[in-house]
Amino acid sequence: MKLGINLGYWGAGMDADNLAVAQEADRLGYAVCWAAEAYGSDAATVLTWVAAQTERIDVGSAIFQIPARQPAMTAMTAATLDSLSGGRFRLGLGVSGPQVSEGWYGVKFDKPLSRTREYVEIVRKAMSRERLSHDGEHWTLPLPGGPGKPIKLTVHPEREHIPLYIAAIGPKNLEQTGEIADGALLIFPSAAHIEDTAIQYLRAGREKAGKSLEGFDVCPTLPLAVGDDKDVATLADTFRPYTALYVGGMGSRKQNFYNQLAQRMGYEKEAAEIQDKYLSGDKQGAAAAIPHDLIDQTTLLGSVDRIADRMQAYAAAGVTTLTLAPAGFTLDERIASLRAGTDALERAGLA
């Protein structure tokens, strides 16, 4: 199993530290550095900045939002980043959510599965440097009856095949991801539940495509906080606002994928209470309502030995790249967490 690092969003006051974290991850041998985007910093600019100041680590979008870019533009960006980084770019895609898609980008959040499938088809065709034509439900290229004609990408990516990942949570999206992508970006993964909540659907998608999970990158992101095992409850409490935001407030009452995931993990009653409190404005109450076990199962907390045990469980469950989001109020704390991650991987016998 390999390790990755997720820098999250840029512009939160830790930009210089984020670059230093990426550089230390590069030095330590982490496989990939991911950057996110929502409605603040864009991932492409961040990844260019990081790629220019690192040497070996891959850089990946987690994610480029599908409603934010036409598919051909995404292919252009991916090819350019792969060329500039010397073949170190990984393309992660996702549909975002209804609020961002419709409120920020003005793109209707409908038919996300068919939209994703079609988007991937166009991106792959463009990156292969075929002359681009497509006749689908969501895109028609070139537009009929006008001056457009099939053209091809002029930039040569460093590699013939740029790895393509999809951020997936729901069963249908996971199955499609297994079918059409090279990897899956997962969030709130529990080693005890990941087979039932994710991997079984990825496997079904791979089988639909006539493939196995061999070579497919199962890549969940887990917050990491290192400390004494007797302080695990305190460490878990630092992630209560984060978990409350996603389970309680990310998306609408009817369409919150993270809340639905918590329910599939067995927290139906608790997920409903967290959402009720969060959407009513009681964010503290929502955070307090989160069961400790839900946080502990979806993060890496405690000593290096405890984290190593958890890493073994994730590897046994089928995880191939474990992406860490190291907690810490200072750069030194985040760097120490990075180093603890590599120490735990070695102790787990997975390096």
Sine and cosine of phi, psi and omega as CSV:
sin_phi,cos_phi,sin_psi,cos_psi,sin_omega,cos_omega
0.00,0.00,0.66,-0.75,0.01,-1.00
-0.97,-0.23,0.27,-0.96,0.02,-1.00
-0.93,-0.38,0.58,-0.82,0.14,-0.99
-0.81,-0.59,0.12,-0.99,0.04,-1.00
-0.75,-0.66,0.68,-0.74,0.05,-1.00
-0.91,-0.41,0.88,-0.48,-0.03,-1.00
-0.99,0.12,-0.19,0.98,-0.03,-1.00
0.94,0.34,-0.64,-0.77,-0.07,-1.00
-0.99,-0.12,0.58,-0.81,0.08,-1.00
-1.00,0.09,0.34,-0.94,0.12,-0.99
1.00,0.00,0.21,0.98,-0.01,-1.00
-0.99,-0.13,0.29,0.96,0.03,-1.00
1.00,-0.06,0.04,1.00,-0.02,-1.00
-0.84,-0.54,0.49,0.87,-0.14,-0.99
-0.90,0.44,-0.71,0.71,0.02,-1.00
-0.90,0.44,-0.64,0.77,0.05,-1.00
-0.90,0.43,-0.65,0.76,0.01,-1.00
-0.86,0.52,-0.67,0.74,0.03,-1.00
-0.90,0.44,-0.68,0.74,0.02,-1.00
-0.89,0.45,-0.60,0.80,0.05,-1.00
-0.90,0.43,-0.69,0.72,0.03,-1.00
-0.89,0.46,-0.66,0.75,0.00,-1.00
-0.92,0.39,-0.61,0.80,0.04,-1.00
-0.94,0.35,-0.62,0.78,0.08,-1.00
-0.88,0.47,-0.62,0.78,0.06,-1.00
-0.88,0.48,-0.72,0.69,-0.01,-1.00
-0.90,0.43,-0.59,0.81,-0.05,-1.00
-0.98,0.17,-0.15,0.99,0.04,-1.00
1.00,-0.06,0.27,0.96,0.11,-0.99
-0.86,0.51,0.54,-0.84,-0.12,-0.99
-0.99,0.16,-0.57,0.82,-0.14,-0.99
-0.45,-0.89,0.56,-0.83,0.07,-1.00
-0.88,-0.48,0.89,-0.46,-0.02,-1.00
-0.98,-0.19,0.50,-0.86,0.13,-0.99
-0.76,-0.65,0.54,-0.84,-0.09,-1.00
-0.95,-0.32,0.23,-0.97,0.16,-0.99
-0.52,-0.86,0.53,-0.85,0.07,-1.00
-0.67,-0.74,-0.99,0.13,0.11,-0.99
-0.59,-0.81,0.64,0.76,0.06,-1.00
-0.70,-0.72,-0.96,-0.29,0.04,-1.00
-0.95,0.31,0.57,-0.82,0.08,-1.00
-1.00,-0.08,0.51,-0.86,-0.10,-0.99
-0.96,0.28,-0.55,0.84,-0.10,-1.00
-0.88,0.47,-0.70,0.71,-0.02,-1.00
-0.91,0.41,-0.68,0.73,0.02,-1.00
-0.87,0.49,-0.72,0.70,-0.04,-1.00
-0.91,0.41,-0.58,0.81,0.08,-1.00
-0.88,0.47,-0.70,0.72,0.01,-1.00
-0.88,0.47,-0.70,0.71,-0.02,-1.00
-0.94,0.34,-0.70,0.72,-0.03,-1.00
-0.88,0.48,-0.57,0.82,-0.03,-1.00
-0.94,0.34,-0.32,0.95,-0.10,-0.99
-0.85,-0.52,0.34,0.94,0.13,-0.99
-0.75,-0.66,0.15,-0.99,-0.12,-0.99
-0.87,-0.49,-0.68,0.74,-0.15,-0.99
-0.87,-0.48,-0.51,0.86,-0.13,-0.99
-0.93,0.38,0.67,-0.74,0.13,-0.99
-0.93,0.36,0.43,-0.90,0.10,-0.99
-0.87,-0.49,0.68,-0.73,-0.09,-1.00
-0.64,-0.77,0.51,-0.86,0.05,-1.00
-1.00,0.00,0.85,-0.53,0.00,-1.00
-0.71,-0.70,0.90,0.43,0.28,0.96
-0.66,-0.75,0.19,-0.98,0.41,-0.91
-0.99,0.14,0.79,-0.61,-0.04,-1.00
-0.99,0.16,0.80,-0.60,-0.04,-1.00
-0.86,0.51,-0.66,0.75,0.01,-1.00
-0.94,0.35,-0.21,0.98,-0.07,-1.00
-0.99,0.13,-0.37,0.93,-0.16,-0.99
-0.63,-0.78,0.61,-0.79,0.22,-0.98
-0.90,0.43,0.56,-0.83,-0.07,-1.00
-0.85,0.53,-0.60,0.80,0.01,-1.00
-0.91,0.42,-0.56,0.83,0.05,-1.00
-0.92,0.40,-0.65,0.76,0.05,-1.00
-0.88,0.47,-0.66,0.75,0.04,-1.00
-0.89,0.47,-0.66,0.75,0.04,-1.00
-0.88,0.48,-0.73,0.69,-0.01,-1.00
-0.89,0.45,-0.69,0.73,-0.01,-1.00
-0.89,0.45,-0.71,0.71,-0.01,-1.00
-0.90,0.43,-0.63,0.77,0.00,-1.00
-0.92,0.38,-0.72,0.69,0.02,-1.00
-0.89,0.45,-0.62,0.78,0.02,-1.00
-0.91,0.41,-0.64,0.77,0.02,-1.00
-0.92,0.39,-0.74,0.67,-0.05,-1.00
-0.92,0.39,-0.52,0.86,-0.04,-1.00
-1.00,0.02,-0.03,1.00,-0.03,-1.00
0.96,0.29,0.59,0.81,0.04,-1.00
0.99,0.13,0.59,0.81,-0.05,-1.00
-0.88,-0.47,0.30,0.95,-0.08,-1.00
-0.99,-0.17,0.65,-0.76,0.14,-0.99
-0.85,-0.52,0.76,-0.65,-0.08,-1.00
-0.99,-0.13,0.94,-0.35,0.09,-1.00
-0.96,-0.28,0.75,-0.66,-0.06,-1.00
-0.84,-0.54,0.41,-0.91,0.10,-1.00
-0.25,-0.97,0.39,-0.92,-0.06,-1.00
-0.99,0.14,-0.08,1.00,-0.11,-0.99
0.91,0.42,-0.57,-0.82,-0.03,-1.00
-0.70,-0.71,0.16,-0.99,-0.08,-1.00
-0.85,0.52,-0.66,0.75,-0.06,-1.00
-0.90,0.44,-0.71,0.71,-0.03,-1.00
-0.96,0.28,-0.71,0.70,-0.04,-1.00
-0.86,0.51,-0.74,0.67,-0.08,-1.00
-1.00,0.01,-0.56,0.83,-0.05,-1.00
-0.99,0.13,-0.55,0.84,-0.08,-1.00
-0.98,-0.19,-0.66,0.75,-0.07,-1.00
-0.98,-0.20,-0.23,0.97,-0.01,-1.00
0.93,0.37,0.48,0.88,0.00,-1.00
-0.92,-0.38,0.83,-0.56,-0.03,-1.00
-0.86,0.51,0.75,-0.66,0.02,-1.00
-1.00,0.01,0.99,0.17,0.02,-1.00
-0.70,-0.71,0.45,-0.89,0.03,-1.00
0.73,0.68,0.81,0.59,-0.07,-1.00
-0.88,0.47,-0.53,0.85,-0.02,-1.00
-0.93,0.36,-0.77,0.64,-0.02,-1.00
-0.92,0.38,-0.56,0.83,0.04,-1.00
-0.90,0.43,-0.68,0.73,0.02,-1.00
-0.90,0.43,-0.71,0.70,0.00,-1.00
-0.85,0.53,-0.73,0.69,-0.03,-1.00
-0.92,0.40,-0.65,0.76,0.02,-1.00
-0.86,0.51,-0.72,0.69,0.00,-1.00
-0.89,0.45,-0.66,0.75,0.02,-1.00
-0.85,0.52,-0.70,0.71,-0.02,-1.00
-0.93,0.36,-0.69,0.72,0.01,-1.00
-0.87,0.50,-0.73,0.69,-0.01,-1.00
-0.89,0.45,-0.67,0.74,0.00,-1.00
-0.90,0.44,-0.69,0.73,0.00,-1.00
-0.91,0.42,-0.68,0.74,-0.03,-1.00
-0.93,0.37,-0.40,0.92,0.03,-1.00
-0.98,0.20,-0.11,0.99,0.02,-1.00
0.93,0.37,0.44,0.90,0.24,-0.97
-0.96,0.28,0.38,-0.93,0.18,-0.98
-0.91,0.41,0.77,-0.64,-0.23,-0.97
-1.00,0.01,0.90,-0.44,0.16,-0.99
-0.63,-0.78,0.56,-0.83,-0.04,-1.00
-0.36,-0.93,0.71,-0.70,0.05,-1.00
-0.80,-0.61,0.99,-0.12,-0.09,-1.00
-0.72,-0.69,-0.14,-0.99,-0.01,-1.00
-0.96,0.26,-0.56,0.83,-0.12,-0.99
-0.96,-0.27,-0.47,0.88,0.00,-1.00
-0.70,-0.72,0.62,-0.79,0.14,-0.99
-0.78,-0.62,0.87,-0.50,-0.05,-1.00
-0.73,-0.68,0.80,-0.60,-0.20,0.98
-0.94,0.35,0.26,-0.96,0.09,-1.00
-0.90,0.43,0.67,-0.74,-0.03,-1.00
-0.96,0.29,0.50,-0.87,0.12,-0.99
0.96,0.27,0.25,0.97,-0.02,-1.00
-0.77,-0.64,-0.23,-0.97,-0.07,-1.00
-0.99,0.14,-0.12,0.99,-0.06,-1.00
-0.92,0.40,0.52,-0.85,0.06,-1.00
-0.61,-0.79,0.37,-0.93,0.02,-1.00
-0.90,0.44,0.83,-0.55,0.05,-1.00
-0.81,-0.59,0.21,-0.98,-0.04,-1.00
-0.81,-0.59,0.38,-0.92,-0.02,-1.00
-0.87,0.49,0.74,-0.67,-0.02,-1.00
-1.00,-0.01,-0.35,0.94,0.01,-1.00
-0.99,0.14,0.67,-0.74,0.06,-1.00
-0.99,-0.13,0.93,-0.37,0.11,-0.99
-0.87,0.50,0.39,-0.92,0.02,-1.00
-0.89,0.46,-0.59,0.81,-0.04,-1.00
-0.89,-0.45,0.42,-0.91,0.05,-1.00
-0.94,0.35,-0.51,0.86,-0.05,-1.00
-0.77,-0.64,0.93,-0.36,0.08,-1.00
-1.00,0.04,0.82,-0.57,-0.03,-1.00
-0.85,0.52,0.74,-0.68,-0.05,-1.00
-0.88,-0.47,0.82,-0.58,-0.02,-1.00
-0.90,-0.44,0.43,-0.90,0.10,-1.00
-0.78,-0.62,0.72,-0.69,0.11,-0.99
-0.98,0.19,0.87,-0.49,-0.13,-0.99
-0.68,-0.73,0.59,-0.81,0.02,-1.00
-0.77,-0.64,-0.78,0.63,-0.07,-1.00
-0.96,0.27,0.42,-0.91,-0.05,-1.00
-0.83,0.56,-0.70,0.71,-0.03,-1.00
-0.92,0.39,-0.65,0.76,0.03,-1.00
-0.92,0.40,-0.65,0.76,0.04,-1.00
-0.88,0.47,-0.69,0.72,0.01,-1.00
-0.89,0.45,-0.69,0.72,0.04,-1.00
-0.90,0.44,-0.61,0.79,0.03,-1.00
-0.87,0.49,-0.69,0.72,0.06,-1.00
-0.87,0.50,-0.54,0.84,-0.05,-1.00
-0.97,0.24,-0.65,0.76,-0.21,-0.98
-0.91,-0.42,-0.13,0.99,-0.10,-0.99
-0.91,-0.42,0.09,-1.00,0.06,-1.00
-0.99,-0.16,-0.21,0.98,-0.02,-1.00
-0.23,-0.97,0.28,-0.96,0.01,-1.00
-0.84,-0.55,0.74,-0.67,0.11,-0.99
-0.99,-0.12,0.89,-0.45,-0.09,-1.00
-0.91,-0.41,0.45,-0.90,0.03,-1.00
-0.72,-0.69,0.46,-0.89,-0.08,-1.00
0.78,0.63,0.79,0.61,0.00,-1.00
-1.00,0.04,0.71,-0.71,0.13,-0.99
-0.94,-0.35,0.78,-0.62,0.00,-1.00
-0.85,0.52,-0.55,0.83,-0.03,-1.00
-0.96,0.29,-0.40,0.92,-0.10,-1.00
-0.90,-0.43,-0.11,0.99,-0.18,-0.98
-0.91,0.42,-0.49,0.87,0.07,-1.00
-0.90,0.43,-0.72,0.69,-0.07,-1.00
-0.97,0.24,-0.54,0.84,-0.08,-1.00
-1.00,-0.04,-0.29,0.96,-0.08,-1.00
-0.61,-0.79,-0.85,0.53,-0.24,-0.97
-0.92,0.40,-0.57,0.82,0.01,-1.00
-0.88,0.48,-0.57,0.82,0.00,-1.00
-0.97,0.24,-0.63,0.78,0.08,-1.00
-0.87,0.49,-0.69,0.72,0.00,-1.00
-0.87,0.49,-0.66,0.75,0.01,-1.00
-0.89,0.45,-0.63,0.78,0.04,-1.00
-0.92,0.40,-0.65,0.76,0.04,-1.00
-0.89,0.46,-0.68,0.73,0.01,-1.00
-0.90,0.44,-0.58,0.81,0.05,-1.00
-0.89,0.46,-0.55,0.83,0.02,-1.00
-1.00,0.04,0.10,1.00,-0.01,-1.00
0.96,0.27,0.48,0.88,-0.06,-1.00
-0.77,-0.64,0.17,-0.98,0.12,-0.99
-0.93,-0.37,-0.01,-1.00,0.06,-1.00
-0.97,0.24,-0.10,0.99,0.05,-1.00
-0.86,0.52,0.83,-0.56,0.01,-1.00
1.00,0.07,-0.12,0.99,0.03,-1.00
-1.00,0.01,0.74,-0.67,-0.11,-0.99
-1.00,-0.05,0.94,-0.34,0.09,-1.00
-1.00,-0.02,0.93,-0.36,-0.28,-0.96
-0.77,-0.64,0.99,0.12,0.06,-1.00
-1.00,0.08,0.43,-0.90,0.09,-1.00
-0.96,-0.29,0.75,-0.66,0.03,-1.00
-0.77,-0.64,0.77,-0.63,0.19,-0.98
-0.88,0.48,0.56,-0.83,-0.06,-1.00
-0.78,-0.62,0.79,-0.62,0.10,-1.00
-0.68,-0.74,0.85,-0.53,-0.09,-1.00
-0.99,-0.16,0.67,-0.74,0.03,-1.00
-0.04,-1.00,-0.15,-0.99,0.02,-1.00
-0.95,0.30,0.60,-0.80,-0.03,-1.00
-0.88,0.48,-0.48,0.88,0.01,-1.00
-0.95,0.31,-0.19,0.98,-0.01,-1.00
-0.96,-0.27,0.29,0.96,-0.05,-1.00
-0.85,0.52,-0.64,0.77,-0.01,-1.00
-0.88,0.47,-0.65,0.76,0.03,-1.00
-0.92,0.39,-0.67,0.74,0.04,-1.00
-0.88,0.47,-0.66,0.76,0.00,-1.00
-0.89,0.46,-0.59,0.81,-0.04,-1.00
-0.88,0.47,-0.46,0.89,0.00,-1.00
-0.91,0.41,-0.35,0.94,-0.03,-1.00
-0.99,-0.17,0.09,1.00,0.01,-1.00
-0.88,0.48,-0.72,0.70,0.03,-1.00
-0.87,0.49,-0.64,0.77,0.02,-1.00
-0.88,0.47,-0.75,0.66,-0.02,-1.00
-0.92,0.38,-0.63,0.78,0.02,-1.00
-0.89,0.45,-0.64,0.77,0.02,-1.00
-0.86,0.51,-0.73,0.68,-0.07,-1.00
-0.97,0.25,-0.79,0.62,-0.07,-1.00
-0.94,0.34,-0.56,0.83,-0.07,-1.00
-0.99,-0.11,-0.62,0.79,-0.20,-0.98
-0.85,-0.53,-0.01,1.00,-0.04,-1.00
-1.00,-0.02,0.96,-0.28,-0.08,-1.00
0.99,-0.16,-0.02,-1.00,-0.02,-1.00
-1.00,0.01,0.10,-1.00,0.02,-1.00
-0.87,0.50,-0.60,0.80,-0.04,-1.00
-1.00,0.05,-0.32,0.95,-0.14,-0.99
-0.68,-0.73,0.94,0.34,0.08,-1.00
-0.85,-0.52,0.97,-0.23,-0.10,-1.00
-0.91,0.42,-0.55,0.84,-0.04,-1.00
-0.95,0.30,-0.61,0.79,0.06,-1.00
-0.90,0.44,-0.66,0.75,0.03,-1.00
-0.90,0.43,-0.59,0.81,0.04,-1.00
-0.91,0.42,-0.70,0.72,0.04,-1.00
-0.86,0.51,-0.62,0.79,0.05,-1.00
-0.89,0.45,-0.67,0.74,-0.01,-1.00
-0.92,0.39,-0.34,0.94,0.06,-1.00
-1.00,0.07,0.01,1.00,0.06,-1.00
0.97,-0.24,0.16,0.99,-0.05,-1.00
-0.94,-0.34,0.76,0.66,-0.06,-1.00
-0.87,0.50,-0.80,0.60,-0.05,-1.00
-0.90,0.43,-0.70,0.72,-0.04,-1.00
-0.91,0.40,-0.64,0.77,0.00,-1.00
-0.89,0.46,-0.64,0.77,0.02,-1.00
-0.90,0.43,-0.68,0.74,0.00,-1.00
-0.91,0.41,-0.68,0.74,0.01,-1.00
-0.87,0.50,-0.71,0.71,-0.02,-1.00
-0.92,0.39,-0.68,0.73,0.02,-1.00
-0.85,0.53,-0.73,0.69,-0.02,-1.00
-0.92,0.39,-0.69,0.73,-0.06,-1.00
-0.90,0.43,-0.73,0.68,-0.07,-1.00
-0.95,0.31,-0.31,0.95,0.08,-1.00
-1.00,0.06,-0.04,1.00,0.03,-1.00
0.99,-0.16,-0.03,1.00,-0.01,-1.00
-1.00,-0.05,0.97,0.26,-0.06,-1.00
-0.93,0.36,-0.59,0.81,0.05,-1.00
-0.91,0.42,-0.67,0.74,0.04,-1.00
-0.90,0.44,-0.61,0.80,0.05,-1.00
-0.89,0.45,-0.69,0.73,0.01,-1.00
-0.90,0.43,-0.64,0.77,-0.02,-1.00
-0.93,0.36,-0.43,0.90,-0.05,-1.00
-0.99,0.17,-0.15,0.99,-0.03,-1.00
-0.96,0.28,0.82,-0.57,0.05,-1.00
-0.89,0.45,0.63,-0.77,0.04,-1.00
-0.83,0.56,-0.65,0.76,-0.05,-1.00
-0.89,0.46,-0.57,0.82,0.02,-1.00
-0.89,0.45,-0.67,0.74,0.04,-1.00
-0.93,0.36,-0.73,0.69,-0.06,-1.00
-0.88,0.47,-0.58,0.81,-0.02,-1.00
-0.96,0.28,-0.37,0.93,-0.11,-0.99
-0.91,-0.40,0.31,0.95,0.08,-1.00
-0.64,-0.77,0.14,-0.99,0.12,-0.99
-0.91,-0.42,0.92,-0.38,-0.13,-0.99
-0.78,-0.63,0.55,-0.83,0.16,-0.99
0.96,-0.27,-0.47,-0.88,-0.07,-1.00
-0.96,0.26,0.23,-0.97,0.05,-1.00
-0.86,0.51,-0.63,0.77,0.00,-1.00
-0.90,0.43,-0.68,0.74,0.01,-1.00
-0.90,0.43,-0.67,0.74,0.02,-1.00
-0.91,0.41,-0.61,0.79,0.04,-1.00
-0.88,0.48,-0.67,0.74,0.05,-1.00
-0.87,0.50,-0.67,0.74,0.00,-1.00
-0.92,0.40,-0.62,0.78,0.03,-1.00
-0.88,0.47,-0.64,0.77,0.06,-1.00
-0.87,0.49,-0.63,0.78,0.00,-1.00
-0.91,0.41,-0.65,0.76,0.03,-1.00
-0.92,0.39,-0.67,0.74,0.02,-1.00
-0.89,0.46,-0.68,0.74,0.01,-1.00
-0.90,0.43,-0.49,0.87,-0.01,-1.00
-0.99,0.17,-0.19,0.98,0.05,-1.00
0.91,-0.42,0.10,1.00,0.05,-1.00
-0.95,0.31,0.71,-0.70,-0.02,-1.00
-0.94,-0.34,-0.49,0.87,0.12,-0.99
-0.73,-0.68,0.87,-0.49,0.00,-1.00
-0.98,-0.19,0.93,-0.37,-0.02,-1.00
-1.00,-0.04,0.80,-0.60,-0.05,-1.00
-0.97,-0.23,0.63,-0.78,0.16,-0.99
-0.89,-0.45,1.00,0.00,-0.15,-0.99
-0.95,0.32,0.77,-0.63,0.03,-1.00
-0.99,0.15,0.35,-0.94,0.05,-1.00
0.42,-0.91,0.62,-0.78,0.01,-1.00
-1.00,0.03,-0.27,0.96,0.00,-1.00
-0.80,-0.61,0.29,-0.96,0.04,-1.00
-0.88,0.48,-0.66,0.76,-0.01,-1.00
-0.87,0.49,-0.64,0.77,0.01,-1.00
-0.92,0.40,-0.65,0.76,0.00,-1.00
-0.93,0.36,-0.62,0.78,0.05,-1.00
-0.91,0.42,-0.66,0.75,0.04,-1.00
-0.88,0.48,-0.61,0.79,0.04,-1.00
-0.91,0.42,-0.65,0.76,0.06,-1.00
-0.85,0.53,-0.73,0.68,-0.02,-1.00
-0.91,0.40,-0.59,0.80,0.06,-1.00
-0.89,0.45,-0.56,0.83,0.04,-1.00
-0.88,0.47,-0.71,0.70,0.02,-1.00
-0.94,0.35,-0.59,0.81,0.05,-1.00
-0.89,0.45,-0.68,0.73,-0.01,-1.00
-0.91,0.42,-0.63,0.77,0.01,-1.00
-0.88,0.47,-0.66,0.75,0.03,-1.00
-0.92,0.39,-0.68,0.74,0.00,-1.00
-0.90,0.43,-0.51,0.86,0.02,-1.00
-0.98,0.22,-0.12,0.99,-0.03,-1.00
0.95,0.30,0.47,0.88,-0.09,-1.00
-0.93,-0.37,-0.08,1.00,-0.06,-1.00
-0.95,0.31,0.00,0.00,0.00,0.00
